[in-house]
Amino acid sequence: MDDPKLDEDRLQAALKDVTLVNRYLGGQQVTIDGIKHFTGKFPQKTYSIVDLGCGDGAMLRKIADYARKMKLDFQLLGLDLNEISIALAKSKSVDYPEIEYLQKDILELNQDGFGCDVFTSTLTMHHFTDVEIEAFLKQFLSISKLGVVINDLQRSRIAYVLFKVFSTVFMKTHIARHDGLISIKRAFTKNELLTFTQKLPLESYKLKWRWAFRYLWILEKQQ
């Protein structure tokens, strides 16, 4: 799905499969729980949240639904490098005026143009190298007002085998099945995430394992 040459129909079908898996396995709730940490600890009238690698906007629509239910004022922005993904996100979010989308390389953001309260990243970080991840995290901690919520995969042989079975039954596209297995191979162990943590300028952090084979990593920036 990282291939910029992938046509719209195939990309849309693959993203639909990914959203389906997230819904069935509770993956979207992991990000919501990270946002709850910041809204509970730092009460404000409004929150600006930027989602990194937003795809077709499914995660942002879930966040917007949560905000509406809780009567919270969220200003949401989705960023993705893929032009087709951004177009799909806009078309699927016409009933969500609180969400905006922008085609952008997330590694090129700066504080002048993209200051926000919280950055979220759902199944995006594992696409980067270790060097890029360290720069990625330091960059977004410096830009954000409160911190960063990471929702990403645990690297595990059990997860690999279970996903192989699950995807064969429930996922329709070869691209999503193939990319899902690659993503698990590129994912993280707890110790790897803790090693990154030691290199970051943090006030505090929380690292929790969540079903199914996910980590919720909450990074509070130094104030």
N, C-alpha and C positions, 0 to 999 in steps of 0.2 A: 504493500500500500504506500510505501515511500516513493515509488516510481512516479516521477512527474508526468510520464508519458501514458500512464494508465487512463483509459477513457472514462467518461462520466458514469456510464451504466455499470461498468465493472467495479469502479470505486464505490459507487452508491450501494451496490449489493454487498460488497465486502464490509463497508461501514455498518450496514444494517445488521450483519452477522455479529460484529463486535459489540454493538449496542445490545443485541439480544443476549449475548453471553453475560455482559455486565449486569443486565437486568435479572437474569435467572440466578446468577451467583452472587448478587448483592454488591457488585463492584462499585457502582455509583454511590452507594450509601457510605462507602469508606471516605470519599471526598467530602460528602456532606458532614460527616462526623468531624473531619478536620476543620471545616468552616465553623461548626458549632463551638469548637474550642475557642476560636478567636472572638466570636460574637458574645460568648458567655463571659470571657475574661476581660474583654475590652468593649464595654457597652458604648455605642455611638448612635447617632440619629440615622446615619447612612453609612454604607460600606461600598467601596469600590473594589471589585474583584476581577483579576485578569487571568483567563485560562490559557495555558500555554500548550500549543498543539491541539487545538479544539476540534479538529476533524469536522464532522457535520453538525456540531453544536449540541449533541445529545446531552453531554454533561452539563452544559450551561442551562439548557432547558430544565433539567432536573433541579439545578440550583435555584433557578427562578421560581419553579413550582414550590420548592421548600420555603423560599422567602415570602411568597404570597400566602402560603398556609400560616406562617408564623408572624405575618404582618411586619416583615422587615423590609427596609428600603435598601435594595441592592442595585448598584450600577455595574453592569457586567460587560466585559469585553473579551472576545475570543480572538486569538491569534493563531494563524497557521500559514505555513509556507506554500501549501498547495492551493492554487487558484480555484480548482474545481471544488475542493472541500469547502472553501469559503463561500462559493456560490451556492452549494447545497445547504450550508448552514443558514444563509440568509433566507433562502426559499422556505426552509422548514421552520423558521422562527418569526414569521410575519405576525403572529399573535403575541409576540414577546417584545414590546417596545423598549423594555429595560435592557435588552441585549444588543450589542453592536459587534460587528466582525471586521477584521482587517487582515489582509494578506501581508505577512511580515516574517522575516527570519528572526526567531526569538533570541538568537545570540547577538543580535545587533541592537537590542533595546538600550535606551539610556534614560537617566532619571528625568531629563527635561521633558520628554514626550510621553513617558509611560509610568509616572508615579501612581501608586495605588496602595490600598490597605493590605491586600492579600493576593499573592499569586497562587494559583492551583496548577498542578500538573498530574494528569491521569494517564498512565500508560505511555508516557512520553520520554521520561528520563533515560530509559534503557536503550533508546536509539542513539545515545551519545557515548563517546569514549570516556574513560576515567578522567582524562585531562579536561575534556569539555565539560564533564559533569561538575568538577570542582569549580571551574570558571562560571558555569551556569548557576550554581547555587550561590556563590559569592555575589554575583551580579544581581540576582533577584532579591537577595537579602538587603543589598544596599539600596535598591530602588523602592522596595516595599516599605510601608509604614509599620506594619505589624509582623509580617513574616510570610512563610511559604508552607503550603500543604502539598505533600507528595503522596500519591497513591500509585504504587507500582508493584511489580511481581516479585515473588520469591523464586529463586532458582532452586529447583528441586526435581529429582528424578521421579518422585511420586506425582508431582504436579504435571510433569511432561507426559507421563503415561495416562493419567486421568484426563488431561485435556485432549489427548489423541482419541480416546474413546468418546468423550463428550462431543468433540467437534465432528466426528464421523456421523453421529446421530443427529445433532441439532444445527450444524452449520452447513449452508448450501454451497458456499463458494470455496474453491480450492485456495484462492489467495488468502482468505481469512484463516483457513486451517493451517496453511503453510507459514504465514506470518506469525500466527499464534505460537507455534512450536519454536520458531526462531526467537521470538520475544522471551520465552521461558529460558532458553539457553543464554540469552543476554542479560537475564534478570540478576537479582542481588541476593546475597546471603546477609544475615543480620550483621555479622562482623564487618562486611564490606561497607555497609551503611554507617556503622559506628566509626569506621576509619575516616570516612568523609566528614562525619560530625566533628571529629577532633581538629579538623583543619578550618572550621568555619567560625566566624565571629558571632556567637550566639548568646542570647540571654538565658535560654533554656531550650530543651527539645523533648519530644516524646516519640518513641518508636514502638509501635504495636503490630503484632501479627494479627491479620484478619483473614477470615474465610472469604474466598477460596484462594489460599496461597498468595496473599497480598501483604504488603506492609503499608501501614499508615504512618507517615513520618511528618511530624509537625515541628517546624523550625521557627522559633521566636527570635527576631533580630535583637541585637543589643540596642538599648535605648540611650 
